[in-house]
Amino acid sequence: MDSFCPTMCEGIQHISGSMFVGLCEIIGTSQQVAIRRETDDISEMLERRLTPKCSSVDFKMTSGSRREGFRLKGSDFDLMQWSNNIRVIMDTSQSEYYNTAITTLILSDSSESPPGFTLLLLLTPTTKRFVTPACVQMNDKLYISSFKYRQLNCSALPYSTAHGPCGTISTGFIDVDIACCFVCDFWPLSASSWINRCHSWPAPEVVDDIIRNGCHFVAIGHPLGPHEHEEWRMSFSQAEYKLVYSMNHSQFLTYGLLKLFLNEVINPKLDDTNKLLCSYHMKTTIFWAIQQNTLPQWCPQNILAGFWVCFKLLLKWVFEGYCPNFFIPQNNLFLTKVHGSAQNRLFLQLHELYKKGLACLLQSSSIRSYIIDALYNPRLSICTDESIMRREVDYDVELFDQSSKVGATTGDLFCLSKVMHIIEQLINSPLTHYQVVPLQNFTVSNLQCIAFVLHTMCIYTGFNKQMYIADRISCQMLKLAAKLGCVSDMLYIAMYYYKTFRYREALSVIEMTKVKLAQPYLMYDGHVDRERYTEAVGGQTWSSKMRQAVAQDIRLDNNICYISELIPEQQSGLQNRMHKLHIPVFVLLHFLEFLCYRHIDTTLSQAALDELQVLVHHDQGLYVPEYYRDISWEILGICQQITGDLHAALNSYKKSLARDSCQRIQTATWDKIQYIADVLGYNIQINTTSNDGNREVLFVPRSELLAVPEGF
């Protein structure tokens, strides 16, 4: 290993041990990464079973770094989306595997395209939106234009902007990249050389699984190809996350180190137009380094050796101007950006870092301290045993956080019944250690949906006996869900009692929930008193911990009515293709308490409103997460409007509108603002030049007539 600085050569394994510990702190231990992956896997497994191949429903798959197991700050959330009744084939003979009456077939024609790209020829007619409008005629045949298809899909995504092959939706807290693509069940012939290279890595069963699941085609062409606007790029995202899964943890941490090095050392001083390297280049580097056996052993003591091997390989590629795609080496990933003067500047930048040896890592803000500690304490014992790096409570935080994201999304009773059948099948199938909790969460969510849908259906029939039976079944389901779920799931019973005018019963459940939520060992939104939590529930089963010590945000399916006062917010979400409304548990608790006491005791109703007001106004992110402050201000405004305090309600709605909304409730908020402004005799003015850059809602006397800008 060349180009190490002398100081670091002396204790390279000692520093690597320190780096392993540091990277586990930043990226996660192997157990934490396994929790993230396995919860994502069962979520996808559930969606696959609920979405048959012949159906016209769009299927979504998490991809990118999150799917691989990373949770680095600033990472985008990547989704791939495709129609399940459309399939790409590589050869016309493969059409025999499909029923063309229900499946649209597309033929991949790469005869005139650069390696890794192809034209897509529409073989059978389709009623799927965007496909036919995106077609262009070439040589008397209909080809699907990637440019047109991408434009049509981006225009249909609310608040989105085009970003490569994706439509990017910015929530204000995280960017979601949605790549609308097509799926192919066959492995492309142009990537067949990859199969022959897999002698030592990955294992044969991984190779077989990857080949069996084919590839995807994303809507972007090669900028130097003959048909840039018509071509599609082959995507191996599914294969890539399976390759990352097959890495050992030292290899995965080395990959993470490369990502940190890129983001904190190579790219921070560059603007977006001058960033020639991306995370995908780092991934390609580690793939080639592992497969070519450039390091005899990937272990904690060799973390820095692995990094250096990858860095030298990357430097070689930049010098040559050729970065071979891992699956199709003929596809040069540097072809369009890393060439000419830009290539020369990048090489000089990387070579300066190379000359510093491993000292170049000291420029990374995340990992500098771990290297310095090891340098200044050469006799310090570095323990790389993961079992003592994290406590039981740390893994519980990770597991319950990841599991809370798995939930049913449908307002159709038939589909919900089908979900229960699928859950029953999965319970009897071999699940991994970490998949039981998300499946349990999914079951709870489904039971809650069934209870509310069943009640709504029976209201429409109007038969008393049916309503009585349905009510009893709904109550039983919600009580079962509360026994299986966490502390906050009791509030669904309270919501149901409120919906069915049983206010005292609802308040009784709210009081019980209050007591449980007040426990000092409660875990909520990653916040927990670790010592008290361990004393109270340490060593117990996850099911027991959920019932006693875990609270989660309340998730309302926007297709189902839970609380009539929130219907406008749910409708606003649906208009913007948001399926769920998330509410902080403590906000909903006080909201329900206020609503119920309105019918019993106005003094106690005002007390509940006062508690809600203090919570929303003064919480510092402990009980009201920043990304849900929009709905929290909205609910406070609803309560104030109900009591007749219109000026306070108007102020709350303004604050809700000023927040970045990841739930898209702005339409409802704006309607409420307009209504109150009319009642109070105000005209509305939008100030787009406020100091914080947000649009500010101002109210002026009616005499000063001002038009409301378009878009509201």
Stockholm file with secondary structure:
# STOCKHOLM 1.0

chainA/1-712         MDSFCPTMCEGIQHISGSMFVGLCEIIGTSQQVAIRRETDDISEMLERRLTPKCSSVDFKMTSGSRREGFRLKGSDFDLMQWSNNIRVIMDTSQSEYYNTAITTLILSDSSESPPGFTLLLLLTPTTKRFVTPACVQMNDKLYISSFKYRQLNCSALPYSTAHGPCGTISTGFIDVDIACCFVCDFWPLSASSWINRCHSWPAPEVVDDIIRNGCHFVAIGHPLGPHEHEEWRMSFSQAEYKLVYSMNHSQFLTYGLLKLFLNEVINPKLDDTNKLLCSYHMKTTIFWAIQQNTLPQWCPQNILAGFWVCFKLLLKWVFEGYCPNFFIPQNNLFLTKVHGSAQNRLFLQLHELYKKGLACLLQSSSIRSYIIDALYNPRLSICTDESIMRREVDYDVELFDQSSKVGATTGDLFCLSKVMHIIEQLINSPLTHYQVVPLQNFTVSNLQCIAFVLHTMCIYTGFNKQMYIADRISCQMLKLAAKLGCVSDMLYIAMYYYKTFRYREALSVIEMTKVKLAQPYLMYDGHVDRERYTEAVGGQTWSSKMRQAVAQDIRLDNNICYISELIPEQQSGLQNRMHKLHIPVFVLLHFLEFLCYRHIDTTLSQAALDELQVLVHHDQGLYVPEYYRDISWEILGICQQITGDLHAALNSYKKSLARDSCQRIQTATWDKIQYIADVLGYNIQINTTSNDGNREVLFVPRSELLAVPEGF
#=GR chainA/1-712 SS CCSCCHHHHHTHHHHHHHHHHHHHHHHCCHHHHHHHHHHHHHHHHHHHHHSCTTSCSEEEEEEHHHHHTCCCTTCCEEEEEEETTEEEESSGGGGGGSCTTTCEEEEEECTTSCTTEEEEEECSCCCCTTTGGGEEEETTEEEECHHHHHHHHHHHSTTEEEETTEEEEECSSCEEEEEEEEEESSCCGGGHHHHHHCSSSSCHHHHHHHHHTCEEEESCCCTTSTTTTTCEEEECHHHHHHHHHTSCHHHHHHHHHHHHHIIIIISTTSCGGGCCCCHHHHHHHHHHHHHTTCSSCCSGGGHHHHHHHHHHHHHHHHHHTCCBCSSCTTSBTTTTTSCHHHHHHHHHHHHHHHHTGGGGGGGCTTTHHHHHHHHHCTTCCCCCCGGGTSCHHHHHHHHHHHHTTCCCCCCCHHHHHHHHHHHHHHHTSCCCTTTHHHHHHHHHHHHHHHHHHHHHHHHHHCCHHHHHHHHHHHHHHHHHHHHHSCGGGHHHHHHHHHHTTCHHHHHHHHHHHHHHHTCTTCEETTBCCHHHHHHHHTTSCHHHHHHHHEECCEEEETTSCSCGGGHHHHHHHHHTTCCEEEECHHHHHHHHHHHHHTTTCHHHHHHHHHHHHHHHHHCCSSSSCGGGHHHHHHHHHHHHHHHTCHHHHHHHHHHHHHSCCSSCCHHHHHHHHHHHHHHHTEEEEEESCCTTSSCEEEEEETTSCCCCCTTC
#=GC SS_cons         CCSCCHHHHHTHHHHHHHHHHHHHHHHCCHHHHHHHHHHHHHHHHHHHHHSCTTSCSEEEEEEHHHHHTCCCTTCCEEEEEEETTEEEESSGGGGGGSCTTTCEEEEEECTTSCTTEEEEEECSCCCCTTTGGGEEEETTEEEECHHHHHHHHHHHSTTEEEETTEEEEECSSCEEEEEEEEEESSCCGGGHHHHHHCSSSSCHHHHHHHHHTCEEEESCCCTTSTTTTTCEEEECHHHHHHHHHTSCHHHHHHHHHHHHHIIIIISTTSCGGGCCCCHHHHHHHHHHHHHTTCSSCCSGGGHHHHHHHHHHHHHHHHHHTCCBCSSCTTSBTTTTTSCHHHHHHHHHHHHHHHHTGGGGGGGCTTTHHHHHHHHHCTTCCCCCCGGGTSCHHHHHHHHHHHHTTCCCCCCCHHHHHHHHHHHHHHHTSCCCTTTHHHHHHHHHHHHHHHHHHHHHHHHHHCCHHHHHHHHHHHHHHHHHHHHHSCGGGHHHHHHHHHHTTCHHHHHHHHHHHHHHHTCTTCEETTBCCHHHHHHHHTTSCHHHHHHHHEECCEEEETTSCSCGGGHHHHHHHHHTTCCEEEECHHHHHHHHHHHHHTTTCHHHHHHHHHHHHHHHHHCCSSSSCGGGHHHHHHHHHHHHHHHTCHHHHHHHHHHHHHSCCSSCCHHHHHHHHHHHHHHHTEEEEEESCCTTSSCEEEEEETTSCCCCCTTC
//
